[in-house]
């Protein structure tokens, strides 16, 4: 089989690499250097540049201003974003666009996707439920009081929503009294929505969104079997791509530092103990890459679980080794490595840490065994 990326996928990655080349992670203060969040909003200038490079509509259809590409192309772009610690809702907006394209009505796609592709509607996703440890659709009740007016009412709480107070729209999973899962596009400034500020592990501005009888037009609601689960898998896979890019950049920083730092008249990179540790981290990154591309290609539950296990554990080991080999620089909050460590911890836990996906994988394998067992 040919595992080479297509020309379109490679072009998207190259465009992202060019756009993000000037984004310096050390230009953003660490959480310890500034009170509260490092900034109350995402990088609007970078967002505009990404839109001008046609990178915000990768997963939107060509008929709605997008490129019509697949999750593999998105993950190639996210890999570059992870290297630069790009402070933009690129994953969330792209995942929302893919969900609208795949499961939304034609009216919804026509109304929202062109504006998303142009960068006019940055979208985030409420994917962590009320506590961060439950299915997000269980945290919000959805109801249609009257089919005549066509509106839905949402009640509930979603926590840890990235840039939840400043995004133009939030894609909110919810569940009806009949047990039907829905996805609703909610304006965070709409009547009945209250945003309580939160600060994420990497110092970015998150929000807990409290919804009280929030009215959403029927056009902005997706009712389709499997849509919420598919969105969850794409978000988890995209997180793996961000972790891979971050880890690759950190290993490069470590190689550069140990190559010029000398002890006993020799670069520390020539010491066996240092070489073994960096080689192990290189193996981690290769495993992260192999499982990521499998997950992005298939978006199957087992593949996504395996990819997230490797991403969570691998990126943690990469940054811990980097801090160890950097010595005192590894704990200096004015040195960019500190920012990478904070982001790595955020990505490790986002959309489920390794133990959660290990449990999910075990359940899936047990189901397979039960189904194939002889009667």
Helices and strands as residue ranges (DSSP letters): H 7-20, G 25-27, H 44-52, G 62-64, H 71-84, H 90-103, H 106-117, E 123-126, G 136-139, E 140-143, E 151-162, E 169-176, E 181-186, E 193-199, E 205-217, G 218-220, E 221-222, H 227-260, E 262-263, E 266-267, G 268-270, H 272-298, H 301-325, G 327-331, H 337-349, H 354-372
